[in-house]
Amino acid sequence: MADEVIVYTTIDEDFPVAGQDNDSQGFRDNFSVVKTGLSTANTEILALKNNAAKLNVDNDFGENNITNANLVANTLDKNTTYASITNPSGAGPVIDFSDGAVYSINTGNAEISSKTISVENFSLENASQVRLVVGTNSTTGSTEWTFSSTGATFVTDDSAIWSGTAFTTTTSQTMIIDVFSLDGVTYYLTHVGTYS
């Protein structure tokens, strides 16, 4: 929808004329133009308030493209919900695409033999990617991590860490795994590196 134009050129700034009897219709005409202009300005300002990017709050661009942008000193939103998993029998990490670009996942000091990483809300129309920083900090033992997502398929790169689509972190070891999808149905798992 095209922006409305605020009309001001039809305001008669020479009305009323000093020293003569002026027809009240001139007042009505000028006030009508001013009222219409204020109404249009109100509509435009509300549209800016509701739709323009802001510097003081988070912005949701509703999957609209941002083009020709020069990005400097940008960071990736980090989710630390699972930075310390202390319940061996509890649910595993839920990787929700809308809740972070990087997930810190760690067993803390608990000895956890296995956990399932659930992947949710990747885009069905555009490519999506999340980086996982996964570790086992227990003093002994190791943790096997598997992946799950309803109706999805996981495939891995040719790294030796994979046993099917599972991988294992040992004591004081951290692995970085990228989860990438073109369609939210097939997930490509890439082992970026192992660190200890």
mmCIF file of the C-alpha atoms, coordinates in Angstrom:
data_MODEL
# 
_entry.id   MODEL 
# 
loop_
_atom_site.group_PDB 
_atom_site.id 
_atom_site.type_symbol 
_atom_site.label_atom_id 
_atom_site.label_alt_id 
_atom_site.label_comp_id 
_atom_site.label_asym_id 
_atom_site.label_entity_id 
_atom_site.label_seq_id 
_atom_site.pdbx_PDB_ins_code 
_atom_site.Cartn_x 
_atom_site.Cartn_y 
_atom_site.Cartn_z 
_atom_site.occupancy 
_atom_site.B_iso_or_equiv 
_atom_site.pdbx_formal_charge 
_atom_site.auth_seq_id 
_atom_site.auth_comp_id 
_atom_site.auth_asym_id 
_atom_site.auth_atom_id 
_atom_site.pdbx_PDB_model_num 
ATOM 1   C CA . MET A 1 1   ? 0.000   0.000   0.000  1.00 0.00 ? 1   MET A CA 1 
ATOM 2   C CA . ALA A 1 2   ? 1.416   3.375   -1.031 1.00 0.00 ? 2   ALA A CA 1 
ATOM 3   C CA . ASP A 1 3   ? 2.074   5.996   1.612  1.00 0.00 ? 3   ASP A CA 1 
ATOM 4   C CA . GLU A 1 4   ? -0.551  8.704   1.917  1.00 0.00 ? 4   GLU A CA 1 
ATOM 5   C CA . VAL A 1 5   ? 0.494   12.264  1.137  1.00 0.00 ? 5   VAL A CA 1 
ATOM 6   C CA . ILE A 1 6   ? 0.089   14.966  3.756  1.00 0.00 ? 6   ILE A CA 1 
ATOM 7   C CA . VAL A 1 7   ? -1.570  17.836  1.863  1.00 0.00 ? 7   VAL A CA 1 
ATOM 8   C CA . TYR A 1 8   ? -0.657  21.351  2.979  1.00 0.00 ? 8   TYR A CA 1 
ATOM 9   C CA . THR A 1 9   ? -0.504  23.407  -0.227 1.00 0.00 ? 9   THR A CA 1 
ATOM 10  C CA . THR A 1 10  ? -4.259  24.051  -0.195 1.00 0.00 ? 10  THR A CA 1 
ATOM 11  C CA . ILE A 1 11  ? -4.096  25.842  3.166  1.00 0.00 ? 11  ILE A CA 1 
ATOM 12  C CA . ASP A 1 12  ? -4.693  29.526  2.539  1.00 0.00 ? 12  ASP A CA 1 
ATOM 13  C CA . GLU A 1 13  ? -2.035  31.101  4.727  1.00 0.00 ? 13  GLU A CA 1 
ATOM 14  C CA . ASP A 1 14  ? -3.337  34.596  3.816  1.00 0.00 ? 14  ASP A CA 1 
ATOM 15  C CA . PHE A 1 15  ? -6.730  33.873  5.374  1.00 0.00 ? 15  PHE A CA 1 
ATOM 16  C CA . PRO A 1 16  ? -8.266  35.659  7.178  1.00 0.00 ? 16  PRO A CA 1 
ATOM 17  C CA . VAL A 1 17  ? -7.491  38.977  5.553  1.00 0.00 ? 17  VAL A CA 1 
ATOM 18  C CA . ALA A 1 18  ? -6.885  41.726  8.078  1.00 0.00 ? 18  ALA A CA 1 
ATOM 19  C CA . GLY A 1 19  ? -9.259  44.697  8.109  1.00 0.00 ? 19  GLY A CA 1 
ATOM 20  C CA . GLN A 1 20  ? -12.166 43.082  6.290  1.00 0.00 ? 20  GLN A CA 1 
ATOM 21  C CA . ASP A 1 21  ? -15.149 40.857  6.954  1.00 0.00 ? 21  ASP A CA 1 
ATOM 22  C CA . ASN A 1 22  ? -14.021 37.290  6.145  1.00 0.00 ? 22  ASN A CA 1 
ATOM 23  C CA . ASP A 1 23  ? -16.370 34.459  5.185  1.00 0.00 ? 23  ASP A CA 1 
ATOM 24  C CA . SER A 1 24  ? -16.306 31.701  7.807  1.00 0.00 ? 24  SER A CA 1 
ATOM 25  C CA . GLN A 1 25  ? -16.069 29.149  4.982  1.00 0.00 ? 25  GLN A CA 1 
ATOM 26  C CA . GLY A 1 26  ? -12.400 30.018  4.649  1.00 0.00 ? 26  GLY A CA 1 
ATOM 27  C CA . PHE A 1 27  ? -11.834 28.980  8.276  1.00 0.00 ? 27  PHE A CA 1 
ATOM 28  C CA . ARG A 1 28  ? -13.700 25.732  7.677  1.00 0.00 ? 28  ARG A CA 1 
ATOM 29  C CA . ASP A 1 29  ? -11.669 25.006  4.542  1.00 0.00 ? 29  ASP A CA 1 
ATOM 30  C CA . ASN A 1 30  ? -8.342  25.591  6.292  1.00 0.00 ? 30  ASN A CA 1 
ATOM 31  C CA . PHE A 1 31  ? -9.314  23.556  9.363  1.00 0.00 ? 31  PHE A CA 1 
ATOM 32  C CA . SER A 1 32  ? -10.511 20.728  7.105  1.00 0.00 ? 32  SER A CA 1 
ATOM 33  C CA . VAL A 1 33  ? -7.141  20.574  5.342  1.00 0.00 ? 33  VAL A CA 1 
ATOM 34  C CA . VAL A 1 34  ? -5.293  20.653  8.693  1.00 0.00 ? 34  VAL A CA 1 
ATOM 35  C CA . LYS A 1 35  ? -7.496  17.896  10.151 1.00 0.00 ? 35  LYS A CA 1 
ATOM 36  C CA . THR A 1 36  ? -6.969  15.677  7.099  1.00 0.00 ? 36  THR A CA 1 
ATOM 37  C CA . GLY A 1 37  ? -3.216  16.295  7.262  1.00 0.00 ? 37  GLY A CA 1 
ATOM 38  C CA . LEU A 1 38  ? -3.066  15.412  10.958 1.00 0.00 ? 38  LEU A CA 1 
ATOM 39  C CA . SER A 1 39  ? -5.041  12.236  10.345 1.00 0.00 ? 39  SER A CA 1 
ATOM 40  C CA . THR A 1 40  ? -2.644  11.197  7.596  1.00 0.00 ? 40  THR A CA 1 
ATOM 41  C CA . ALA A 1 41  ? 0.373   12.029  9.791  1.00 0.00 ? 41  ALA A CA 1 
ATOM 42  C CA . ASN A 1 42  ? -1.113  9.956   12.621 1.00 0.00 ? 42  ASN A CA 1 
ATOM 43  C CA . THR A 1 43  ? -1.518  6.950   10.290 1.00 0.00 ? 43  THR A CA 1 
ATOM 44  C CA . GLU A 1 44  ? 2.062   7.281   9.014  1.00 0.00 ? 44  GLU A CA 1 
ATOM 45  C CA . ILE A 1 45  ? 3.555   7.682   12.507 1.00 0.00 ? 45  ILE A CA 1 
ATOM 46  C CA . LEU A 1 46  ? 1.653   4.640   13.809 1.00 0.00 ? 46  LEU A CA 1 
ATOM 47  C CA . ALA A 1 47  ? 2.906   2.607   10.833 1.00 0.00 ? 47  ALA A CA 1 
ATOM 48  C CA . LEU A 1 48  ? 6.481   3.634   11.648 1.00 0.00 ? 48  LEU A CA 1 
ATOM 49  C CA . LYS A 1 49  ? 5.960   2.887   15.342 1.00 0.00 ? 49  LYS A CA 1 
ATOM 50  C CA . ASN A 1 50  ? 4.627   -0.599  14.596 1.00 0.00 ? 50  ASN A CA 1 
ATOM 51  C CA . ASN A 1 51  ? 6.829   -1.622  11.662 1.00 0.00 ? 51  ASN A CA 1 
ATOM 52  C CA . ALA A 1 52  ? 10.158  0.217   11.686 1.00 0.00 ? 52  ALA A CA 1 
ATOM 53  C CA . ALA A 1 53  ? 13.318  -1.322  13.169 1.00 0.00 ? 53  ALA A CA 1 
ATOM 54  C CA . LYS A 1 54  ? 14.122  0.031   16.633 1.00 0.00 ? 54  LYS A CA 1 
ATOM 55  C CA . LEU A 1 55  ? 17.364  0.471   18.542 1.00 0.00 ? 55  LEU A CA 1 
ATOM 56  C CA . ASN A 1 56  ? 15.936  -0.059  22.031 1.00 0.00 ? 56  ASN A CA 1 
ATOM 57  C CA . VAL A 1 57  ? 14.092  -3.406  21.658 1.00 0.00 ? 57  VAL A CA 1 
ATOM 58  C CA . ASP A 1 58  ? 14.411  -6.718  19.800 1.00 0.00 ? 58  ASP A CA 1 
ATOM 59  C CA . ASN A 1 59  ? 13.161  -6.619  16.214 1.00 0.00 ? 59  ASN A CA 1 
ATOM 60  C CA . ASP A 1 60  ? 11.215  -9.308  14.345 1.00 0.00 ? 60  ASP A CA 1 
ATOM 61  C CA . PHE A 1 61  ? 11.569  -8.863  10.593 1.00 0.00 ? 61  PHE A CA 1 
ATOM 62  C CA . GLY A 1 62  ? 8.949   -11.523 9.850  1.00 0.00 ? 62  GLY A CA 1 
ATOM 63  C CA . GLU A 1 63  ? 11.217  -13.422 7.401  1.00 0.00 ? 63  GLU A CA 1 
ATOM 64  C CA . ASN A 1 64  ? 11.630  -10.315 5.233  1.00 0.00 ? 64  ASN A CA 1 
ATOM 65  C CA . ASN A 1 65  ? 15.004  -10.051 3.494  1.00 0.00 ? 65  ASN A CA 1 
ATOM 66  C CA . ILE A 1 66  ? 17.690  -7.607  4.574  1.00 0.00 ? 66  ILE A CA 1 
ATOM 67  C CA . THR A 1 67  ? 19.849  -6.765  1.553  1.00 0.00 ? 67  THR A CA 1 
ATOM 68  C CA . ASN A 1 68  ? 22.975  -4.693  0.892  1.00 0.00 ? 68  ASN A CA 1 
ATOM 69  C CA . ALA A 1 69  ? 23.787  -4.550  4.605  1.00 0.00 ? 69  ALA A CA 1 
ATOM 70  C CA . ASN A 1 70  ? 27.335  -4.127  5.847  1.00 0.00 ? 70  ASN A CA 1 
ATOM 71  C CA . LEU A 1 71  ? 27.452  -6.027  9.143  1.00 0.00 ? 71  LEU A CA 1 
ATOM 72  C CA . VAL A 1 72  ? 30.188  -5.002  11.583 1.00 0.00 ? 72  VAL A CA 1 
ATOM 73  C CA . ALA A 1 73  ? 30.838  -6.345  15.106 1.00 0.00 ? 73  ALA A CA 1 
ATOM 74  C CA . ASN A 1 74  ? 27.737  -8.561  15.121 1.00 0.00 ? 74  ASN A CA 1 
ATOM 75  C CA . THR A 1 75  ? 27.401  -11.496 17.499 1.00 0.00 ? 75  THR A CA 1 
ATOM 76  C CA . LEU A 1 76  ? 25.435  -14.755 17.521 1.00 0.00 ? 76  LEU A CA 1 
ATOM 77  C CA . ASP A 1 77  ? 22.759  -15.113 20.193 1.00 0.00 ? 77  ASP A CA 1 
ATOM 78  C CA . LYS A 1 78  ? 23.914  -17.742 22.722 1.00 0.00 ? 78  LYS A CA 1 
ATOM 79  C CA . ASN A 1 79  ? 21.498  -20.015 24.575 1.00 0.00 ? 79  ASN A CA 1 
ATOM 80  C CA . THR A 1 80  ? 22.858  -21.331 27.887 1.00 0.00 ? 80  THR A CA 1 
ATOM 81  C CA . THR A 1 81  ? 19.734  -23.160 29.084 1.00 0.00 ? 81  THR A CA 1 
ATOM 82  C CA . TYR A 1 82  ? 21.622  -26.482 28.948 1.00 0.00 ? 82  TYR A CA 1 
ATOM 83  C CA . ALA A 1 83  ? 25.067  -25.222 29.948 1.00 0.00 ? 83  ALA A CA 1 
ATOM 84  C CA . SER A 1 84  ? 24.909  -27.449 33.035 1.00 0.00 ? 84  SER A CA 1 
ATOM 85  C CA . ILE A 1 85  ? 22.723  -30.567 32.873 1.00 0.00 ? 85  ILE A CA 1 
ATOM 86  C CA . THR A 1 86  ? 22.621  -32.057 36.371 1.00 0.00 ? 86  THR A CA 1 
ATOM 87  C CA . ASN A 1 87  ? 19.748  -34.545 36.155 1.00 0.00 ? 87  ASN A CA 1 
ATOM 88  C CA . PRO A 1 88  ? 20.862  -37.797 34.495 1.00 0.00 ? 88  PRO A CA 1 
ATOM 89  C CA . SER A 1 89  ? 17.298  -39.061 34.108 1.00 0.00 ? 89  SER A CA 1 
ATOM 90  C CA . GLY A 1 90  ? 15.781  -35.750 32.976 1.00 0.00 ? 90  GLY A CA 1 
ATOM 91  C CA . ALA A 1 91  ? 14.911  -34.659 29.464 1.00 0.00 ? 91  ALA A CA 1 
ATOM 92  C CA . GLY A 1 92  ? 17.697  -33.818 27.066 1.00 0.00 ? 92  GLY A CA 1 
ATOM 93  C CA . PRO A 1 93  ? 18.419  -30.485 25.405 1.00 0.00 ? 93  PRO A CA 1 
ATOM 94  C CA . VAL A 1 94  ? 15.782  -28.960 23.109 1.00 0.00 ? 94  VAL A CA 1 
ATOM 95  C CA . ILE A 1 95  ? 17.422  -27.007 20.310 1.00 0.00 ? 95  ILE A CA 1 
ATOM 96  C CA . ASP A 1 96  ? 14.808  -24.485 19.221 1.00 0.00 ? 96  ASP A CA 1 
ATOM 97  C CA . PHE A 1 97  ? 15.931  -22.464 16.200 1.00 0.00 ? 97  PHE A CA 1 
ATOM 98  C CA . SER A 1 98  ? 13.999  -19.435 17.466 1.00 0.00 ? 98  SER A CA 1 
ATOM 99  C CA . ASP A 1 99  ? 15.824  -19.421 20.816 1.00 0.00 ? 99  ASP A CA 1 
ATOM 100 C CA . GLY A 1 100 ? 19.450  -19.036 19.813 1.00 0.00 ? 100 GLY A CA 1 
ATOM 101 C CA . ALA A 1 101 ? 22.097  -19.386 17.109 1.00 0.00 ? 101 ALA A CA 1 
ATOM 102 C CA . VAL A 1 102 ? 24.610  -21.092 19.413 1.00 0.00 ? 102 VAL A CA 1 
ATOM 103 C CA . TYR A 1 103 ? 23.739  -23.564 22.174 1.00 0.00 ? 103 TYR A CA 1 
ATOM 104 C CA . SER A 1 104 ? 26.046  -24.325 25.077 1.00 0.00 ? 104 SER A CA 1 
ATOM 105 C CA . ILE A 1 105 ? 25.355  -27.910 26.221 1.00 0.00 ? 105 ILE A CA 1 
ATOM 106 C CA . ASN A 1 106 ? 27.249  -29.500 29.069 1.00 0.00 ? 106 ASN A CA 1 
ATOM 107 C CA . THR A 1 107 ? 26.685  -32.257 31.606 1.00 0.00 ? 107 THR A CA 1 
ATOM 108 C CA . GLY A 1 108 ? 28.091  -30.141 34.390 1.00 0.00 ? 108 GLY A CA 1 
ATOM 109 C CA . ASN A 1 109 ? 29.456  -32.383 37.150 1.00 0.00 ? 109 ASN A CA 1 
ATOM 110 C CA . ALA A 1 110 ? 26.782  -35.046 36.710 1.00 0.00 ? 110 ALA A CA 1 
ATOM 111 C CA . GLU A 1 111 ? 27.699  -38.408 35.237 1.00 0.00 ? 111 GLU A CA 1 
ATOM 112 C CA . ILE A 1 112 ? 25.268  -38.844 32.365 1.00 0.00 ? 112 ILE A CA 1 
ATOM 113 C CA . SER A 1 113 ? 25.639  -41.852 30.095 1.00 0.00 ? 113 SER A CA 1 
ATOM 114 C CA . SER A 1 114 ? 23.337  -40.607 27.303 1.00 0.00 ? 114 SER A CA 1 
ATOM 115 C CA . LYS A 1 115 ? 21.106  -37.733 26.268 1.00 0.00 ? 115 LYS A CA 1 
ATOM 116 C CA . THR A 1 116 ? 18.912  -37.029 23.255 1.00 0.00 ? 116 THR A CA 1 
ATOM 117 C CA . ILE A 1 117 ? 19.207  -33.629 21.591 1.00 0.00 ? 117 ILE A CA 1 
ATOM 118 C CA . SER A 1 118 ? 15.836  -32.610 20.140 1.00 0.00 ? 118 SER A CA 1 
ATOM 119 C CA . VAL A 1 119 ? 15.828  -30.198 17.181 1.00 0.00 ? 119 VAL A CA 1 
ATOM 120 C CA . GLU A 1 120 ? 12.776  -27.968 16.694 1.00 0.00 ? 120 GLU A CA 1 
ATOM 121 C CA . ASN A 1 121 ? 11.395  -25.053 14.662 1.00 0.00 ? 121 ASN A CA 1 
ATOM 122 C CA . PHE A 1 122 ? 13.903  -24.912 11.836 1.00 0.00 ? 122 PHE A CA 1 
ATOM 123 C CA . SER A 1 123 ? 12.484  -23.052 8.833  1.00 0.00 ? 123 SER A CA 1 
ATOM 124 C CA . LEU A 1 124 ? 10.510  -25.141 6.326  1.00 0.00 ? 124 LEU A CA 1 
ATOM 125 C CA . GLU A 1 125 ? 11.121  -22.560 3.574  1.00 0.00 ? 125 GLU A CA 1 
ATOM 126 C CA . ASN A 1 126 ? 14.658  -21.240 4.107  1.00 0.00 ? 126 ASN A CA 1 
ATOM 127 C CA . ALA A 1 127 ? 18.023  -22.588 5.202  1.00 0.00 ? 127 ALA A CA 1 
ATOM 128 C CA . SER A 1 128 ? 18.636  -22.707 8.968  1.00 0.00 ? 128 SER A CA 1 
ATOM 129 C CA . GLN A 1 129 ? 21.700  -23.443 11.065 1.00 0.00 ? 129 GLN A CA 1 
ATOM 130 C CA . VAL A 1 130 ? 22.541  -23.774 14.749 1.00 0.00 ? 130 VAL A CA 1 
ATOM 131 C CA . ARG A 1 131 ? 25.956  -24.385 16.301 1.00 0.00 ? 131 ARG A CA 1 
ATOM 132 C CA . LEU A 1 132 ? 26.201  -26.714 19.313 1.00 0.00 ? 132 LEU A CA 1 
ATOM 133 C CA . VAL A 1 133 ? 29.058  -26.555 21.808 1.00 0.00 ? 133 VAL A CA 1 
ATOM 134 C CA . VAL A 1 134 ? 28.706  -29.909 23.595 1.00 0.00 ? 134 VAL A CA 1 
ATOM 135 C CA . GLY A 1 135 ? 30.768  -31.131 26.528 1.00 0.00 ? 135 GLY A CA 1 
ATOM 136 C CA . THR A 1 136 ? 31.107  -33.641 29.344 1.00 0.00 ? 136 THR A CA 1 
ATOM 137 C CA . ASN A 1 137 ? 32.520  -32.181 32.546 1.00 0.00 ? 137 ASN A CA 1 
ATOM 138 C CA . SER A 1 138 ? 32.001  -35.105 34.910 1.00 0.00 ? 138 SER A CA 1 
ATOM 139 C CA . THR A 1 139 ? 35.193  -36.341 36.517 1.00 0.00 ? 139 THR A CA 1 
ATOM 140 C CA . THR A 1 140 ? 34.728  -39.826 35.076 1.00 0.00 ? 140 THR A CA 1 
ATOM 141 C CA . GLY A 1 141 ? 32.756  -41.403 32.283 1.00 0.00 ? 141 GLY A CA 1 
ATOM 142 C CA . SER A 1 142 ? 31.445  -40.249 28.941 1.00 0.00 ? 142 SER A CA 1 
ATOM 143 C CA . THR A 1 143 ? 28.166  -39.153 27.402 1.00 0.00 ? 143 THR A CA 1 
ATOM 144 C CA . GLU A 1 144 ? 26.589  -40.388 24.175 1.00 0.00 ? 144 GLU A CA 1 
ATOM 145 C CA . TRP A 1 145 ? 24.516  -37.759 22.386 1.00 0.00 ? 145 TRP A CA 1 
ATOM 146 C CA . THR A 1 146 ? 21.810  -38.696 19.876 1.00 0.00 ? 146 THR A CA 1 
ATOM 147 C CA . PHE A 1 147 ? 19.528  -36.506 17.759 1.00 0.00 ? 147 PHE A CA 1 
ATOM 148 C CA . SER A 1 148 ? 15.759  -36.479 17.403 1.00 0.00 ? 148 SER A CA 1 
ATOM 149 C CA . SER A 1 149 ? 13.205  -34.418 15.449 1.00 0.00 ? 149 SER A CA 1 
ATOM 150 C CA . THR A 1 150 ? 9.661   -35.444 14.514 1.00 0.00 ? 150 THR A CA 1 
ATOM 151 C CA . GLY A 1 151 ? 9.418   -36.502 10.869 1.00 0.00 ? 151 GLY A CA 1 
ATOM 152 C CA . ALA A 1 152 ? 13.044  -35.565 10.176 1.00 0.00 ? 152 ALA A CA 1 
ATOM 153 C CA . THR A 1 153 ? 16.126  -37.327 8.866  1.00 0.00 ? 153 THR A CA 1 
ATOM 154 C CA . PHE A 1 154 ? 19.652  -36.752 10.175 1.00 0.00 ? 154 PHE A CA 1 
ATOM 155 C CA . VAL A 1 155 ? 22.744  -37.295 8.042  1.00 0.00 ? 155 VAL A CA 1 
ATOM 156 C CA . THR A 1 156 ? 26.368  -36.802 9.074  1.00 0.00 ? 156 THR A CA 1 
ATOM 157 C CA . ASP A 1 157 ? 29.633  -35.773 7.501  1.00 0.00 ? 157 ASP A CA 1 
ATOM 158 C CA . ASP A 1 158 ? 32.483  -38.305 7.184  1.00 0.00 ? 158 ASP A CA 1 
ATOM 159 C CA . SER A 1 159 ? 34.043  -37.514 10.572 1.00 0.00 ? 159 SER A CA 1 
ATOM 160 C CA . ALA A 1 160 ? 35.115  -40.537 12.628 1.00 0.00 ? 160 ALA A CA 1 
ATOM 161 C CA . ILE A 1 161 ? 33.192  -39.270 15.689 1.00 0.00 ? 161 ILE A CA 1 
ATOM 162 C CA . TRP A 1 162 ? 29.856  -40.522 14.367 1.00 0.00 ? 162 TRP A CA 1 
ATOM 163 C CA . SER A 1 163 ? 28.277  -43.817 15.291 1.00 0.00 ? 163 SER A CA 1 
ATOM 164 C CA . GLY A 1 164 ? 25.228  -43.621 13.067 1.00 0.00 ? 164 GLY A CA 1 
ATOM 165 C CA . THR A 1 165 ? 24.006  -40.157 13.985 1.00 0.00 ? 165 THR A CA 1 
ATOM 166 C CA . ALA A 1 166 ? 25.285  -40.322 17.576 1.00 0.00 ? 166 ALA A CA 1 
ATOM 167 C CA . PHE A 1 167 ? 28.568  -39.034 18.983 1.00 0.00 ? 167 PHE A CA 1 
ATOM 168 C CA . THR A 1 168 ? 30.278  -39.377 22.361 1.00 0.00 ? 168 THR A CA 1 
ATOM 169 C CA . THR A 1 169 ? 32.058  -36.815 24.494 1.00 0.00 ? 169 THR A CA 1 
ATOM 170 C CA . THR A 1 170 ? 34.472  -38.021 27.147 1.00 0.00 ? 170 THR A CA 1 
ATOM 171 C CA . THR A 1 171 ? 35.685  -36.415 30.368 1.00 0.00 ? 171 THR A CA 1 
ATOM 172 C CA . SER A 1 172 ? 36.526  -32.707 30.064 1.00 0.00 ? 172 SER A CA 1 
ATOM 173 C CA . GLN A 1 173 ? 36.028  -32.823 26.286 1.00 0.00 ? 173 GLN A CA 1 
ATOM 174 C CA . THR A 1 174 ? 34.079  -30.388 24.151 1.00 0.00 ? 174 THR A CA 1 
ATOM 175 C CA . MET A 1 175 ? 32.868  -30.887 20.588 1.00 0.00 ? 175 MET A CA 1 
ATOM 176 C CA . ILE A 1 176 ? 31.452  -28.309 18.230 1.00 0.00 ? 176 ILE A CA 1 
ATOM 177 C CA . ILE A 1 177 ? 28.666  -29.603 15.980 1.00 0.00 ? 177 ILE A CA 1 
ATOM 178 C CA . ASP A 1 178 ? 26.811  -27.633 13.316 1.00 0.00 ? 178 ASP A CA 1 
ATOM 179 C CA . VAL A 1 179 ? 23.188  -28.577 12.565 1.00 0.00 ? 179 VAL A CA 1 
ATOM 180 C CA . PHE A 1 180 ? 22.127  -27.316 9.126  1.00 0.00 ? 180 PHE A CA 1 
ATOM 181 C CA . SER A 1 181 ? 18.921  -27.775 7.145  1.00 0.00 ? 181 SER A CA 1 
ATOM 182 C CA . LEU A 1 182 ? 17.596  -26.487 3.828  1.00 0.00 ? 182 LEU A CA 1 
ATOM 183 C CA . ASP A 1 183 ? 13.997  -27.449 4.542  1.00 0.00 ? 183 ASP A CA 1 
ATOM 184 C CA . GLY A 1 184 ? 13.513  -28.315 8.223  1.00 0.00 ? 184 GLY A CA 1 
ATOM 185 C CA . VAL A 1 185 ? 13.174  -31.986 7.266  1.00 0.00 ? 185 VAL A CA 1 
ATOM 186 C CA . THR A 1 186 ? 16.703  -33.179 6.474  1.00 0.00 ? 186 THR A CA 1 
ATOM 187 C CA . TYR A 1 187 ? 19.346  -32.140 8.996  1.00 0.00 ? 187 TYR A CA 1 
ATOM 188 C CA . TYR A 1 188 ? 23.035  -32.195 8.102  1.00 0.00 ? 188 TYR A CA 1 
ATOM 189 C CA . LEU A 1 189 ? 25.337  -32.765 11.092 1.00 0.00 ? 189 LEU A CA 1 
ATOM 190 C CA . THR A 1 190 ? 28.887  -31.463 10.744 1.00 0.00 ? 190 THR A CA 1 
ATOM 191 C CA . HIS A 1 191 ? 31.692  -32.091 13.236 1.00 0.00 ? 191 HIS A CA 1 
ATOM 192 C CA . VAL A 1 192 ? 33.586  -28.809 13.391 1.00 0.00 ? 192 VAL A CA 1 
ATOM 193 C CA . GLY A 1 193 ? 36.173  -29.856 15.953 1.00 0.00 ? 193 GLY A CA 1 
ATOM 194 C CA . THR A 1 194 ? 37.034  -31.612 19.229 1.00 0.00 ? 194 THR A CA 1 
ATOM 195 C CA . TYR A 1 195 ? 38.658  -29.714 22.088 1.00 0.00 ? 195 TYR A CA 1 
ATOM 196 C CA . SER A 1 196 ? 39.986  -30.756 25.480 1.00 0.00 ? 196 SER A CA 1 
# 
